[in-house]
Amino acid sequence: MKVLTDADFDAVVLQTGGLMLVDFWAPWCVPCEKVSPLVEAIARDHTDTLRVVSLDVDAHPVAAARHAVLSLPTLILFRDGVEVERITGTPSERRLRTALARHLL
C-alpha cells in the first residue's frame, strides 16, 4: 500500500483515473489500528480494480484538512479524483465491503 504525503496527494489521488481508496489515519489512533488489516485485505483482494493508499494525518495535515477529515479513521473512496463514498469510524468488514461493492465494476 502506497503511503501518501501532502506533496503527492493531488498527483496520486486527484489526478489519477480509476478507483482509489484513501485511508486517513494517525499513529496514536487505536481504531485506525483495528481498521488497517481490513484495508490491507481489501487492497490484496482488489488489486486489479482498486488502488489503496494511506495518509498519516499528523505528518501530512494539509490534504486531510482540504478533504474535511475530522475524525479517524476516515476512508474516502475516489473515482477519477472525485469523492464518491466516505466511511468514518471503525466499520465492520461487511459494511466496508458493501460500500465498496457499489463502486467496483
Biopython code that builds the backbone (N, CA, C, O; Angstrom):
import numpy as np
from Bio.PDB.StructureBuilder import StructureBuilder

atoms = [
    (1, "MET", "N", (0.848, -1.172, 0.000)),
    (1, "MET", "CA", (0.000, 0.000, 0.000)),
    (1, "MET", "C", (0.893, 1.234, 0.000)),
    (1, "MET", "O", (1.788, 1.361, 0.836)),
    (2, "LYS", "N", (0.649, 2.135, -0.932)),
    (2, "LYS", "CA", (1.441, 3.361, -1.052)),
    (2, "LYS", "C", (1.089, 4.318, 0.081)),
    (2, "LYS", "O", (-0.079, 4.477, 0.434)),
    (3, "VAL", "N", (2.103, 4.945, 0.641)),
    (3, "VAL", "CA", (1.944, 5.944, 1.686)),
    (3, "VAL", "C", (2.044, 7.313, 1.031)),
    (3, "VAL", "O", (3.029, 7.622, 0.360)),
    (4, "LEU", "N", (1.016, 8.128, 1.233)),
    (4, "LEU", "CA", (0.962, 9.460, 0.618)),
    (4, "LEU", "C", (1.535, 10.533, 1.532)),
    (4, "LEU", "O", (1.684, 10.345, 2.739)),
    (5, "THR", "N", (1.850, 11.668, 0.907)),
    (5, "THR", "CA", (2.261, 12.871, 1.629)),
    (5, "THR", "C", (1.398, 14.023, 1.122)),
    (5, "THR", "O", (0.683, 13.887, 0.129)),
    (6, "ASP", "N", (1.474, 15.153, 1.812)),
    (6, "ASP", "CA", (0.779, 16.344, 1.312)),
    (6, "ASP", "C", (1.269, 16.700, -0.086)),
    (6, "ASP", "O", (0.491, 17.146, -0.930)),
    (7, "ALA", "N", (2.558, 16.500, -0.325)),
    (7, "ALA", "CA", (3.169, 16.895, -1.598)),
    (7, "ALA", "C", (2.667, 16.068, -2.781)),
    (7, "ALA", "O", (2.539, 16.592, -3.888)),
    (8, "ASP", "N", (2.384, 14.798, -2.564)),
    (8, "ASP", "CA", (1.982, 13.967, -3.714)),
    (8, "ASP", "C", (0.504, 13.575, -3.723)),
    (8, "ASP", "O", (0.071, 12.856, -4.624)),
    (9, "PHE", "N", (-0.274, 14.027, -2.748)),
    (9, "PHE", "CA", (-1.680, 13.633, -2.660)),
    (9, "PHE", "C", (-2.446, 13.951, -3.944)),
    (9, "PHE", "O", (-3.107, 13.074, -4.502)),
    (10, "ASP", "N", (-2.364, 15.187, -4.414)),
    (10, "ASP", "CA", (-3.124, 15.577, -5.608)),
    (10, "ASP", "C", (-2.726, 14.759, -6.829)),
    (10, "ASP", "O", (-3.590, 14.292, -7.572)),
    (11, "ALA", "N", (-1.437, 14.585, -7.041)),
    (11, "ALA", "CA", (-0.965, 13.852, -8.220)),
    (11, "ALA", "C", (-1.397, 12.390, -8.166)),
    (11, "ALA", "O", (-1.770, 11.815, -9.188)),
    (12, "VAL", "N", (-1.348, 11.796, -6.995)),
    (12, "VAL", "CA", (-1.674, 10.376, -6.878)),
    (12, "VAL", "C", (-3.182, 10.134, -6.846)),
    (12, "VAL", "O", (-3.672, 9.210, -7.496)),
    (13, "VAL", "N", (-3.918, 10.950, -6.101)),
    (13, "VAL", "CA", (-5.339, 10.684, -5.889)),
    (13, "VAL", "C", (-6.238, 11.465, -6.847)),
    (13, "VAL", "O", (-7.102, 10.881, -7.501)),
    (14, "LEU", "N", (-6.043, 12.759, -6.930)),
    (14, "LEU", "CA", (-6.978, 13.598, -7.664)),
    (14, "LEU", "C", (-6.725, 13.624, -9.162)),
    (14, "LEU", "O", (-7.650, 13.866, -9.938)),
    (15, "GLN", "N", (-5.492, 13.378, -9.583)),
    (15, "GLN", "CA", (-5.164, 13.470, -10.995)),
    (15, "GLN", "C", (-4.928, 12.115, -11.641)),
    (15, "GLN", "O", (-4.433, 12.032, -12.765)),
    (16, "THR", "N", (-5.285, 11.051, -10.926)),
    (16, "THR", "CA", (-5.130, 9.702, -11.448)),
    (16, "THR", "C", (-6.508, 9.110, -11.665)),
    (16, "THR", "O", (-7.375, 9.216, -10.798)),
    (17, "GLY", "N", (-6.713, 8.499, -12.795)),
    (17, "GLY", "CA", (-8.013, 7.905, -13.081)),
    (17, "GLY", "C", (-8.240, 6.619, -12.308)),
    (17, "GLY", "O", (-7.314, 6.054, -11.728)),
    (18, "GLY", "N", (-9.458, 6.176, -12.309)),
    (18, "GLY", "CA", (-9.802, 4.920, -11.676)),
    (18, "GLY", "C", (-10.315, 5.081, -10.265)),
    (18, "GLY", "O", (-10.587, 6.188, -9.800)),
    (19, "LEU", "N", (-10.438, 3.960, -9.602)),
    (19, "LEU", "CA", (-10.998, 3.891, -8.258)),
    (19, "LEU", "C", (-9.861, 3.797, -7.242)),
    (19, "LEU", "O", (-8.964, 2.964, -7.375)),
    (20, "MET", "N", (-9.911, 4.670, -6.217)),
    (20, "MET", "CA", (-8.852, 4.709, -5.225)),
    (20, "MET", "C", (-9.447, 4.911, -3.841)),
    (20, "MET", "O", (-10.277, 5.796, -3.631)),
    (21, "LEU", "N", (-9.015, 4.081, -2.901)),
    (21, "LEU", "CA", (-9.426, 4.192, -1.507)),
    (21, "LEU", "C", (-8.279, 4.810, -0.721)),
    (21, "LEU", "O", (-7.152, 4.318, -0.756)),
    (22, "VAL", "N", (-8.581, 5.902, -0.005)),
    (22, "VAL", "CA", (-7.569, 6.570, 0.815)),
    (22, "VAL", "C", (-7.918, 6.348, 2.284)),
    (22, "VAL", "O", (-9.015, 6.673, 2.737)),
    (23, "ASP", "N", (-6.966, 5.792, 3.007)),
    (23, "ASP", "CA", (-7.105, 5.543, 4.440)),
    (23, "ASP", "C", (-6.404, 6.683, 5.179)),
    (23, "ASP", "O", (-5.176, 6.763, 5.189)),
    (24, "PHE", "N", (-7.194, 7.562, 5.798)),
    (24, "PHE", "CA", (-6.652, 8.655, 6.607)),
    (24, "PHE", "C", (-6.540, 8.139, 8.038)),
    (24, "PHE", "O", (-7.533, 7.704, 8.623)),
    (25, "TRP", "N", (-5.331, 8.186, 8.602)),
    (25, "TRP", "CA", (-5.080, 7.587, 9.905)),
    (25, "TRP", "C", (-4.033, 8.385, 10.672)),
    (25, "TRP", "O", (-3.459, 9.335, 10.140)),
    (26, "ALA", "N", (-3.786, 7.997, 11.926)),
    (26, "ALA", "CA", (-2.721, 8.587, 12.735)),
    (26, "ALA", "C", (-2.113, 7.486, 13.603)),
    (26, "ALA", "O", (-2.802, 6.532, 13.963)),
    (27, "PRO", "N", (-0.843, 7.611, 13.938)),
    (27, "PRO", "CA", (-0.155, 6.569, 14.709)),
    (27, "PRO", "C", (-0.774, 6.304, 16.087)),
    (27, "PRO", "O", (-0.707, 5.177, 16.578)),
    (28, "TRP", "N", (-1.360, 7.294, 16.703)),
    (28, "TRP", "CA", (-1.934, 7.170, 18.043)),
    (28, "TRP", "C", (-3.361, 6.635, 18.029)),
    (28, "TRP", "O", (-3.926, 6.375, 19.092)),
    (29, "CYS", "N", (-3.949, 6.465, 16.861)),
    (29, "CYS", "CA", (-5.370, 6.128, 16.718)),
    (29, "CYS", "C", (-5.587, 4.614, 16.827)),
    (29, "CYS", "O", (-5.254, 3.867, 15.907)),
    (30, "VAL", "N", (-6.143, 4.173, 17.950)),
    (30, "VAL", "CA", (-6.398, 2.745, 18.163)),
    (30, "VAL", "C", (-7.413, 2.203, 17.157)),
    (30, "VAL", "O", (-7.180, 1.127, 16.607)),
    (31, "PRO", "N", (-8.529, 2.891, 16.885)),
    (31, "PRO", "CA", (-9.448, 2.381, 15.861)),
    (31, "PRO", "C", (-8.786, 2.253, 14.482)),
    (31, "PRO", "O", (-9.144, 1.374, 13.699)),
    (32, "CYS", "N", (-7.823, 3.130, 14.193)),
    (32, "CYS", "CA", (-7.098, 3.029, 12.921)),
    (32, "CYS", "C", (-6.339, 1.710, 12.848)),
    (32, "CYS", "O", (-6.286, 1.074, 11.795)),
    (33, "GLU", "N", (-5.754, 1.302, 13.969)),
    (33, "GLU", "CA", (-5.036, 0.029, 14.016)),
    (33, "GLU", "C", (-5.975, -1.148, 13.760)),
    (33, "GLU", "O", (-5.576, -2.148, 13.164)),
    (34, "LYS", "N", (-7.219, -1.026, 14.211)),
    (34, "LYS", "CA", (-8.198, -2.099, 14.010)),
    (34, "LYS", "C", (-8.650, -2.177, 12.552)),
    (34, "LYS", "O", (-8.912, -3.266, 12.042)),
    (35, "VAL", "N", (-8.740, -1.039, 11.886)),
    (35, "VAL", "CA", (-9.194, -0.986, 10.501)),
    (35, "VAL", "C", (-8.082, -1.361, 9.523)),
    (35, "VAL", "O", (-8.357, -1.876, 8.439)),
    (36, "SER", "N", (-6.858, -1.111, 9.890)),
    (36, "SER", "CA", (-5.730, -1.315, 8.984)),
    (36, "SER", "C", (-5.661, -2.715, 8.365)),
    (36, "SER", "O", (-5.465, -2.808, 7.154)),
    (37, "PRO", "N", (-5.810, -3.804, 9.119)),
    (37, "PRO", "CA", (-5.762, -5.132, 8.481)),
    (37, "PRO", "C", (-6.878, -5.342, 7.459)),
    (37, "PRO", "O", (-6.677, -6.011, 6.446)),
    (38, "LEU", "N", (-8.042, -4.776, 7.723)),
    (38, "LEU", "CA", (-9.157, -4.881, 6.783)),
    (38, "LEU", "C", (-8.855, -4.119, 5.498)),
    (38, "LEU", "O", (-9.121, -4.609, 4.400)),
    (39, "VAL", "N", (-8.304, -2.930, 5.638)),
    (39, "VAL", "CA", (-7.935, -2.130, 4.461)),
    (39, "VAL", "C", (-6.871, -2.855, 3.642)),
    (39, "VAL", "O", (-6.935, -2.874, 2.413)),
    (40, "GLU", "N", (-5.902, -3.447, 4.316)),
    (40, "GLU", "CA", (-4.860, -4.194, 3.613)),
    (40, "GLU", "C", (-5.437, -5.413, 2.897)),
    (40, "GLU", "O", (-5.012, -5.736, 1.788)),
    (41, "ALA", "N", (-6.398, -6.091, 3.519)),
    (41, "ALA", "CA", (-7.045, -7.248, 2.882)),
    (41, "ALA", "C", (-7.823, -6.821, 1.643)),
    (41, "ALA", "O", (-7.803, -7.512, 0.624)),
    (42, "ILE", "N", (-8.503, -5.692, 1.729)),
    (42, "ILE", "CA", (-9.245, -5.178, 0.576)),
    (42, "ILE", "C", (-8.281, -4.837, -0.550)),
    (42, "ILE", "O", (-8.563, -5.100, -1.718)),
    (43, "ALA", "N", (-7.150, -4.254, -0.198)),
    (43, "ALA", "CA", (-6.141, -3.931, -1.218)),
    (43, "ALA", "C", (-5.677, -5.201, -1.931)),
    (43, "ALA", "O", (-5.543, -5.216, -3.154)),
    (44, "ARG", "N", (-5.432, -6.259, -1.169)),
    (44, "ARG", "CA", (-4.995, -7.535, -1.774)),
    (44, "ARG", "C", (-6.100, -8.165, -2.627)),
    (44, "ARG", "O", (-5.821, -8.751, -3.673)),
    (45, "ASP", "N", (-7.347, -8.045, -2.181)),
    (45, "ASP", "CA", (-8.471, -8.684, -2.878)),
    (45, "ASP", "C", (-8.852, -7.990, -4.183)),
    (45, "ASP", "O", (-9.462, -8.603, -5.059)),
    (46, "HIS", "N", (-8.496, -6.715, -4.312)),
    (46, "HIS", "CA", (-8.952, -5.942, -5.474)),
    (46, "HIS", "C", (-7.803, -5.265, -6.211)),
    (46, "HIS", "O", (-7.937, -4.122, -6.649)),
    (47, "THR", "N", (-6.682, -5.954, -6.352)),
    (47, "THR", "CA", (-5.508, -5.343, -6.974)),
    (47, "THR", "C", (-5.765, -4.898, -8.404)),
    (47, "THR", "O", (-5.102, -3.982, -8.890)),
    (48, "ASP", "N", (-6.712, -5.527, -9.086)),
    (48, "ASP", "CA", (-6.959, -5.182, -10.488)),
    (48, "ASP", "C", (-7.982, -4.067, -10.672)),
    (48, "ASP", "O", (-8.056, -3.485, -11.754)),
    (49, "THR", "N", (-8.782, -3.749, -9.636)),
    (49, "THR", "CA", (-9.844, -2.763, -9.804)),
    (49, "THR", "C", (-9.781, -1.580, -8.857)),
    (49, "THR", "O", (-10.519, -0.610, -9.029)),
    (50, "LEU", "N", (-8.902, -1.645, -7.853)),
    (50, "LEU", "CA", (-8.883, -0.634, -6.803)),
    (50, "LEU", "C", (-7.457, -0.401, -6.329)),
    (50, "LEU", "O", (-6.729, -1.346, -6.024)),
    (51, "ARG", "N", (-7.070, 0.864, -6.270)),
    (51, "ARG", "CA", (-5.783, 1.215, -5.642)),
    (51, "ARG", "C", (-6.087, 1.670, -4.226)),
    (51, "ARG", "O", (-7.043, 2.413, -4.003)),
    (52, "VAL", "N", (-5.286, 1.233, -3.271)),
    (52, "VAL", "CA", (-5.465, 1.607, -1.873)),
    (52, "VAL", "C", (-4.195, 2.309, -1.407)),
    (52, "VAL", "O", (-3.087, 1.802, -1.582)),
    (53, "VAL", "N", (-4.379, 3.486, -0.809)),
    (53, "VAL", "CA", (-3.262, 4.295, -0.330)),
    (53, "VAL", "C", (-3.585, 4.785, 1.081)),
    (53, "VAL", "O", (-4.733, 4.713, 1.519)),
    (54, "SER", "N", (-2.579, 5.279, 1.782)),
    (54, "SER", "CA", (-2.821, 5.784, 3.136)),
    (54, "SER", "C", (-2.134, 7.124, 3.344)),
    (54, "SER", "O", (-1.157, 7.458, 2.674)),
    (55, "LEU", "N", (-2.678, 7.883, 4.297)),
    (55, "LEU", "CA", (-2.117, 9.190, 4.637)),
    (55, "LEU", "C", (-2.134, 9.367, 6.143)),
    (55, "LEU", "O", (-3.196, 9.323, 6.764)),
    (56, "ASP", "N", (-0.969, 9.565, 6.734)),
    (56, "ASP", "CA", (-0.832, 9.869, 8.158)),
    (56, "ASP", "C", (-1.190, 11.346, 8.333)),
    (56, "ASP", "O", (-0.451, 12.225, 7.890)),
    (57, "VAL", "N", (-2.329, 11.615, 8.982)),
    (57, "VAL", "CA", (-2.819, 12.987, 9.081)),
    (57, "VAL", "C", (-1.975, 13.858, 10.009)),
    (57, "VAL", "O", (-1.980, 15.082, 9.880)),
    (58, "ASP", "N", (-1.253, 13.239, 10.942)),
    (58, "ASP", "CA", (-0.368, 14.031, 11.806)),
    (58, "ASP", "C", (0.833, 14.539, 11.022)),
    (58, "ASP", "O", (1.236, 15.694, 11.161)),
    (59, "ALA", "N", (1.392, 13.677, 10.210)),
    (59, "ALA", "CA", (2.570, 14.054, 9.433)),
    (59, "ALA", "C", (2.217, 14.897, 8.217)),
    (59, "ALA", "O", (3.041, 15.679, 7.744)),
    (60, "HIS", "N", (0.993, 14.744, 7.707)),
    (60, "HIS", "CA", (0.569, 15.416, 6.473)),
    (60, "HIS", "C", (-0.849, 15.971, 6.635)),
    (60, "HIS", "O", (-1.793, 15.438, 6.054)),
    (61, "PRO", "N", (-0.997, 17.029, 7.416)),
    (61, "PRO", "CA", (-2.330, 17.545, 7.753)),
    (61, "PRO", "C", (-3.022, 18.347, 6.663)),
    (61, "PRO", "O", (-4.238, 18.529, 6.727)),
    (62, "VAL", "N", (-2.302, 18.826, 5.676)),
    (62, "VAL", "CA", (-2.908, 19.706, 4.667)),
    (62, "VAL", "C", (-3.945, 18.958, 3.830)),
    (62, "VAL", "O", (-5.065, 19.440, 3.663)),
    (63, "ALA", "N", (-3.591, 17.802, 3.310)),
    (63, "ALA", "CA", (-4.536, 17.027, 2.490)),
    (63, "ALA", "C", (-5.739, 16.610, 3.322)),
    (63, "ALA", "O", (-6.870, 16.644, 2.836)),
    (64, "ALA", "N", (-5.509, 16.220, 4.562)),
    (64, "ALA", "CA", (-6.619, 15.826, 5.438)),
    (64, "ALA", "C", (-7.561, 17.004, 5.676)),
    (64, "ALA", "O", (-8.780, 16.837, 5.644)),
    (65, "ALA", "N", (-7.017, 18.170, 5.909)),
    (65, "ALA", "CA", (-7.848, 19.358, 6.140)),
    (65, "ALA", "C", (-8.635, 19.731, 4.886)),
    (65, "ALA", "O", (-9.812, 20.080, 4.973)),
    (66, "ARG", "N", (-7.991, 19.658, 3.726)),
    (66, "ARG", "CA", (-8.684, 20.001, 2.473)),
    (66, "ARG", "C", (-9.855, 19.071, 2.192)),
    (66, "ARG", "O", (-10.808, 19.451, 1.513)),
    (67, "HIS", "N", (-9.782, 17.860, 2.712)),
    (67, "HIS", "CA", (-10.858, 16.890, 2.482)),
    (67, "HIS", "C", (-11.736, 16.720, 3.714)),
    (67, "HIS", "O", (-12.461, 15.733, 3.837)),
    (68, "ALA", "N", (-11.668, 17.682, 4.619)),
    (68, "ALA", "CA", (-12.534, 17.746, 5.797)),
    (68, "ALA", "C", (-12.523, 16.451, 6.600)),
    (68, "ALA", "O", (-13.573, 15.959, 7.014)),
    (69, "VAL", "N", (-11.341, 15.907, 6.816)),
    (69, "VAL", "CA", (-11.209, 14.718, 7.652)),
    (69, "VAL", "C", (-11.172, 15.204, 9.097)),
    (69, "VAL", "O", (-10.185, 15.781, 9.553)),
    (70, "LEU", "N", (-12.275, 14.956, 9.806)),
    (70, "LEU", "CA", (-12.432, 15.472, 11.161)),
    (70, "LEU", "C", (-12.363, 14.386, 12.222)),
    (70, "LEU", "O", (-12.212, 14.686, 13.406)),
    (71, "SER", "N", (-12.474, 13.124, 11.811)),
    (71, "SER", "CA", (-12.365, 12.026, 12.760)),
    (71, "SER", "C", (-11.598, 10.890, 12.105)),
    (71, "SER", "O", (-11.508, 10.782, 10.882)),
    (72, "LEU", "N", (-11.050, 10.046, 12.973)),
    (72, "LEU", "CA", (-10.233, 8.946, 12.473)),
    (72, "LEU", "C", (-10.767, 7.621, 12.987)),
    (72, "LEU", "O", (-11.330, 7.552, 14.079)),
    (73, "PRO", "N", (-10.594, 6.598, 12.221)),
    (73, "PRO", "CA", (-10.136, 6.607, 10.839)),
    (73, "PRO", "C", (-11.223, 7.134, 9.905)),
    (73, "PRO", "O", (-12.415, 7.044, 10.199)),
    (74, "THR", "N", (-10.789, 7.678, 8.786)),
    (74, "THR", "CA", (-11.695, 8.056, 7.706)),
    (74, "THR", "C", (-11.188, 7.394, 6.441)),
    (74, "THR", "O", (-10.011, 7.498, 6.096)),
    (75, "LEU", "N", (-12.084, 6.717, 5.758)),
    (75, "LEU", "CA", (-11.782, 6.081, 4.481)),
    (75, "LEU", "C", (-12.579, 6.806, 3.419)),
    (75, "LEU", "O", (-13.805, 6.881, 3.499)),
    (76, "ILE", "N", (-11.891, 7.343, 2.422)),
    (76, "ILE", "CA", (-12.570, 8.038, 1.332)),
    (76, "ILE", "C", (-12.270, 7.310, 0.039)),
    (76, "ILE", "O", (-11.117, 7.036, -0.293)),
    (77, "LEU", "N", (-13.340, 7.002, -0.684)),
    (77, "LEU", "CA", (-13.223, 6.349, -1.976)),
    (77, "LEU", "C", (-13.370, 7.409, -3.058)),
    (77, "LEU", "O", (-14.357, 8.144, -3.089)),
    (78, "PHE", "N", (-12.386, 7.483, -3.940)),
    (78, "PHE", "CA", (-12.382, 8.435, -5.047)),
    (78, "PHE", "C", (-12.516, 7.669, -6.358)),
    (78, "PHE", "O", (-11.916, 6.607, -6.528)),
    (79, "ARG", "N", (-13.297, 8.204, -7.275)),
    (79, "ARG", "CA", (-13.338, 7.698, -8.644)),
    (79, "ARG", "C", (-12.923, 8.850, -9.550)),
    (79, "ARG", "O", (-13.573, 9.894, -9.588)),
    (80, "ASP", "N", (-11.837, 8.644, -10.276)),
    (80, "ASP", "CA", (-11.311, 9.667, -11.177)),
    (80, "ASP", "C", (-11.114, 11.004, -10.467)),
    (80, "ASP", "O", (-11.396, 12.064, -11.024)),
    (81, "GLY", "N", (-10.625, 10.937, -9.228)),
    (81, "GLY", "CA", (-10.313, 12.141, -8.466)),
    (81, "GLY", "C", (-11.477, 12.790, -7.754)),
    (81, "GLY", "O", (-11.305, 13.842, -7.138)),
    (82, "VAL", "N", (-12.665, 12.195, -7.817)),
    (82, "VAL", "CA", (-13.860, 12.764, -7.187)),
    (82, "VAL", "C", (-14.317, 11.833, -6.068)),
    (82, "VAL", "O", (-14.432, 10.623, -6.265)),
    (83, "GLU", "N", (-14.573, 12.400, -4.904)),
    (83, "GLU", "CA", (-15.053, 11.584, -3.784)),
    (83, "GLU", "C", (-16.426, 10.999, -4.108)),
    (83, "GLU", "O", (-17.344, 11.714, -4.509)),
    (84, "VAL", "N", (-16.548, 9.674, -3.923)),
    (84, "VAL", "CA", (-17.826, 9.006, -4.185)),
    (84, "VAL", "C", (-18.372, 8.291, -2.954)),
    (84, "VAL", "O", (-19.541, 7.908, -2.934)),
    (85, "GLU", "N", (-17.552, 8.108, -1.940)),
    (85, "GLU", "CA", (-18.010, 7.424, -0.727)),
    (85, "GLU", "C", (-17.068, 7.801, 0.412)),
    (85, "GLU", "O", (-15.865, 7.967, 0.211)),
    (86, "ARG", "N", (-17.638, 7.934, 1.620)),
    (86, "ARG", "CA", (-16.837, 8.256, 2.805)),
    (86, "ARG", "C", (-17.344, 7.414, 3.958)),
    (86, "ARG", "O", (-18.546, 7.334, 4.212)),
    (87, "ILE", "N", (-16.405, 6.785, 4.651)),
    (87, "ILE", "CA", (-16.740, 5.984, 5.817)),
    (87, "ILE", "C", (-15.839, 6.442, 6.955)),
    (87, "ILE", "O", (-14.615, 6.456, 6.823)),
    (88, "THR", "N", (-16.456, 6.820, 8.078)),
    (88, "THR", "CA", (-15.686, 7.237, 9.243)),
    (88, "THR", "C", (-15.909, 6.244, 10.375)),
    (88, "THR", "O", (-16.913, 5.533, 10.414)),
    (89, "GLY", "N", (-14.970, 6.214, 11.273)),
    (89, "GLY", "CA", (-15.077, 5.292, 12.394)),
    (89, "GLY", "C", (-14.527, 3.929, 12.036)),
    (89, "GLY", "O", (-13.718, 3.786, 11.120)),
    (90, "THR", "N", (-14.982, 2.929, 12.776)),
    (90, "THR", "CA", (-14.485, 1.571, 12.607)),
    (90, "THR", "C", (-15.584, 0.715, 11.984)),
    (90, "THR", "O", (-16.391, 0.126, 12.703)),
    (91, "PRO", "N", (-15.624, 0.642, 10.663)),
    (91, "PRO", "CA", (-16.693, -0.125, 10.020)),
    (91, "PRO", "C", (-16.449, -1.625, 10.148)),
    (91, "PRO", "O", (-15.311, -2.082, 10.256)),
    (92, "SER", "N", (-17.529, -2.366, 10.133)),
    (92, "SER", "CA", (-17.378, -3.818, 10.068)),
    (92, "SER", "C", (-16.872, -4.178, 8.673)),
    (92, "SER", "O", (-16.982, -3.386, 7.737)),
    (93, "GLU", "N", (-16.327, -5.360, 8.549)),
    (93, "GLU", "CA", (-15.865, -5.806, 7.238)),
    (93, "GLU", "C", (-17.020, -5.814, 6.249)),
    (93, "GLU", "O", (-16.860, -5.401, 5.100)),
    (94, "ARG", "N", (-18.168, -6.277, 6.685)),
    (94, "ARG", "CA", (-19.341, -6.331, 5.798)),
    (94, "ARG", "C", (-19.747, -4.936, 5.322)),
    (94, "ARG", "O", (-20.014, -4.732, 4.138)),
    (95, "ARG", "N", (-19.791, -3.977, 6.251)),
    (95, "ARG", "CA", (-20.181, -2.611, 5.872)),
    (95, "ARG", "C", (-19.212, -2.014, 4.854)),
    (95, "ARG", "O", (-19.633, -1.396, 3.876)),
    (96, "LEU", "N", (-17.916, -2.203, 5.088)),
    (96, "LEU", "CA", (-16.922, -1.636, 4.182)),
    (96, "LEU", "C", (-16.979, -2.314, 2.819)),
    (96, "LEU", "O", (-16.950, -1.639, 1.790)),
    (97, "ARG", "N", (-17.059, -3.624, 2.802)),
    (97, "ARG", "CA", (-17.115, -4.344, 1.524)),
    (97, "ARG", "C", (-18.394, -4.025, 0.758)),
    (97, "ARG", "O", (-18.370, -3.938, -0.470)),
    (98, "THR", "N", (-19.501, -3.850, 1.459)),
    (98, "THR", "CA", (-20.758, -3.482, 0.807)),
    (98, "THR", "C", (-20.667, -2.092, 0.183)),
    (98, "THR", "O", (-21.128, -1.878, -0.938)),
    (99, "ALA", "N", (-20.076, -1.159, 0.905)),
    (99, "ALA", "CA", (-19.911, 0.203, 0.379)),
    (99, "ALA", "C", (-19.024, 0.195, -0.860)),
    (99, "ALA", "O", (-19.314, 0.887, -1.835)),
    (100, "LEU", "N", (-17.953, -0.578, -0.828)),
    (100, "LEU", "CA", (-17.051, -0.655, -1.984)),
    (100, "LEU", "C", (-17.706, -1.351, -3.168)),
    (100, "LEU", "O", (-17.495, -0.964, -4.317)),
    (101, "ALA", "N", (-18.496, -2.371, -2.889)),
    (101, "ALA", "CA", (-19.116, -3.151, -3.960)),
    (101, "ALA", "C", (-19.983, -2.286, -4.869)),
    (101, "ALA", "O", (-20.105, -2.562, -6.062)),
    (102, "ARG", "N", (-20.574, -1.256, -4.313)),
    (102, "ARG", "CA", (-21.412, -0.356, -5.126)),
    (102, "ARG", "C", (-20.596, 0.354, -6.218)),
    (102, "ARG", "O", (-21.150, 0.806, -7.221)),
    (103, "HIS", "N", (-19.285, 0.445, -6.012)),
    (103, "HIS", "CA", (-18.432, 1.206, -6.929)),
    (103, "HIS", "C", (-17.502, 0.346, -7.759)),
    (103, "HIS", "O", (-16.939, 0.812, -8.750)),
    (104, "LEU", "N", (-17.337, -0.901, -7.365)),
    (104, "LEU", "CA", (-16.462, -1.799, -8.127)),
    (104, "LEU", "C", (-17.225, -2.330, -9.321)),
    (104, "LEU", "O", (-18.321, -2.872, -9.173)),
    (105, "LEU", "N", (-16.662, -2.179, -10.486)),
    (105, "LEU", "CA", (-17.348, -2.635, -11.698)),
    (105, "LEU", "C", (-16.664, -3.838, -12.278)),
    (105, "LEU", "O", (-17.101, -4.363, -13.302)),
]
sb = StructureBuilder()
sb.init_structure("model")
sb.init_model(0)
sb.init_chain("A")
sb.init_seg("    ")
for serial, (resi, resn, name, xyz) in enumerate(atoms, 1):
    if name == "N":
        sb.init_residue(resn, " ", resi, " ")
    sb.init_atom(name, np.array(xyz, "f"), 0.0, 1.0, " ", f" {name:<3s}", serial, name[0])
structure = sb.get_structure()
